Amino acid sequence: MTDSFPRQAARTIGFSLGAPRSFRLSPDGRTVIFLRSKAGSDPLTCLFTLDVATGEERMIADPLQIAKAGTEDDPIEKARRERVRERAAGIVAFGTDANCETATFALAGTVYLADLNAGGSVRELGTATPAADPRLDPTGRFVAYISDGALRIFEIATGADRALAHQNGAHGISFGLAEFIAAEEMERSRGYWWSPDGSAILTARVDETPVQFWHIADPANPDRPARAVRYPAAGTPNAEVSLHIARLDGGLTDVRWDSAALPYVVTAAWEGSGPPLIVVASRDQKDMRILAADPETGETTLVRADTDPAWVDIVTGVPATTAAGRIAWTADVAGAKRLMAGTAAEHAAGTAAILTPESMNVRAVLGVDGDTILFTASSEDPASTSVWTAGPAGLARVSPAEGVYDGLLAGGTLLLTSRTLAGSGASVRLLRSRPDGELTDVAGIASLAETPNLPVPRPHLTWSAGPSRIRTAILLPSWHEPGSGKLPVLCDPYGGPHGKRVLAAGGAYLNPQWFADQGFAVVVADGRGTAGRGPEWDRAVAGDLAGPVLDDQVEALLSAAAECSDLDLTRVGIRGWSFGGYLAALAVLRRPDVFHAAVAGAPPTDWRLYDTCYTERYLGMPDENPLTYAQSSLLADAPKLTRPLLLIHGLADDNVAVAHTLRLSSALLAAGRPHSVLPLSGVTHMASQEEVAENLLLLQVDFLRTSLGIDSR
């Protein structure tokens, strides 16, 4: 029997199982190391290599064949997976030496070393356990890892294991780990960086003792104590983060800067022959600086300072350093997110070269190959993201213009990941430079992901006719003939800062197409604040996370109905998760004239309860901006509810705590407003359990049909 789409989507974790990912290219461009499970429903991820010249794949490590390969019991690893939204099992991360001859990874708190050469083997290392985040030094002699809050190293040749930096038994202090804020909001999932010669490590020291405790209870199992977690809610103390140089020959040198004014450690990099570069920011994120640290003394010097009256964006992949010592960075110049590069002196003097035009908004720097910088950017259409190079030969696009692309570049080999509207999956191709500089396709990495039991989504991508020109996708049932009758509408946004749902990629519309085939016209819209449209667009939500995003959903809906006459605006539902859940509840509370029913999953209803870095970036400090927080909160709107509202929340959510939903529910009850609450026992913010993920789709459809008066036959 063929699975239904909800069952298949849940079983395959959104069709991610069996798809290759987490690529690493060897410096000579001849070998790709990557992760992939053995089938589209197999949750155990394995480590593979591919020979670019021959296209031959080789499995390096299979968790089923490795002792102790089972469920992860290490709380540090569990927390890391939650922060990066990792839902698969097995080998979900790995590190290599500089030449990609060996790799290391952790399974069930145990560290393993894999020989990546032909005929290589996998062996367990005698490290302390449980161990997390193992990383080889560039020379391949040592493995660093985290255990019991200490940064430790294991010498491969001798088996010697020792702590480089530890907390001396102090609770709430750790070395080498990313704190909650860094991992959740800064895209920094690591807390230490090897020196290029393997003689030292730049490590973070995290003191969480100032951070308040929150308690995550499990009401379904009252015999179990509540889990205490450190959660830095808006306006409350953050963890105190410092940086140190830990040398393998002994000694710990403090890295010094004005951490009182610049407490956030955004990221760090230690590449080539230069000093380590660290990026720090003020708590309000209006001031961000690149500092160069002296490895011997710990003294820092200013490389570059960026300021913005709203906030300075965190961009993935920068700073990155070219072979010639030029530092790649991004900055807002002339209304666009621009790529620039220059020496430390040129950055300090403000003379670093701008490498991209005003028509292009850089999304991320993917890496550096010699003096060539590989990056992604959006141009005229924010639904598409292309891969570009900038280097001695100038600026060049190395992917098609339409679609969503990602990649790596090393040794003249380009690994290009492609997602387009032609299909629901992604393809991975390897391209090599010819003598004339042109790229030629030489190999590919197969995806074993299942094909969805669903018609290929055919979204109609359009722009709203209103002043904001919202990029919008309209999906109709695959069986619907245009003009054959009115369809109830389902708005399906995320809508929050930096998120993006409208993409030129078929796989982005699997759930929306399934909802469409249940009898809805589905409208997906990326309003102001979403990614890829430049600084002015991003900053439209500064000081107000409610007004602009809701106005833009209304504009997109009305414009879609004007363009497609089959949309029935007398029956409009809206659904979403996380910020999308907040937006769904906001819609029925403040615009019941437009939206007639809502499903709000894990909504942050009161921004005073959400974390410091994200919330303060957009709304400032709550004590200094009480009106800003009040106008973005849903609690005071509770008496306005006149439409059906279903609130869904995981009781184990440590990102958007269930208190958000419970406080809104209490306010609705106090106002005498009927509503529904669906608590999910044992479920975190990801809602990844198979039965939960499947039935959440089915229950939402039933609720929307009932609420909108739709015949379910």
Secondary structure, 3 states (H helix, E strand, C coil): CCCCHHHHHHHCCCCCCCCCEEEEECCCCCEEEEEEECCCCCCEEEEEEEECCCCCEEEEECHHHCCCCCCCCCHHHHHHHHHCCCCCEECCCCEECCCCCEEEEEECCEEEEEECCCCCCEEECCCCCCCEEEEECCCCCEEEEEECCEEEEEECCCCCEEEEECCCCCCCEEECCCCHHHHHHCCCCCCEEECCCCCEEEEEEEECCCCCEEEECCCCCCCCCCEEEECCECCCCCCEEEEEEEECCCCEEEEECCCCCCCEEEEEECCCCCCCEEEEECCCCCEEEEEEECCCCCEEEEEEEEECCCCCCCCCCCCEECCCCCEEEEEEECCEEEEEEECHHHHHHCCCEECCCCCCEEEEEEEEECCEEEEEEECCCCCCEEEEEEECCEEEECCCCCCEEEEEEECCEEEEEEECCCCCCCEEEEEEECCCCCEEEEEEECCCCCCCCCCCCCCEEEECCCCCCCEEEEECCCCCCCCCCCEEEEECCCCCCCCCCCCCCHHHHHHHHHHHHCCCEEEEEECCCCCCCCHHHHHHHCCCCCHHHHHHHHHHHHHHHHHCCCEEEEEEEEEEECHHHHHHHHHHHHCCCCCCEEEEECCCCCHHHCEHHHHHHHHCCCCCCHHHHHHHCCHHHHHHCCCCEEEEEECCCCCCCCHHHHHHHHHHHHCCCCCEEEEECCCCCCCCCHHHHHHHHHHHHHHHHHHHCCCCC
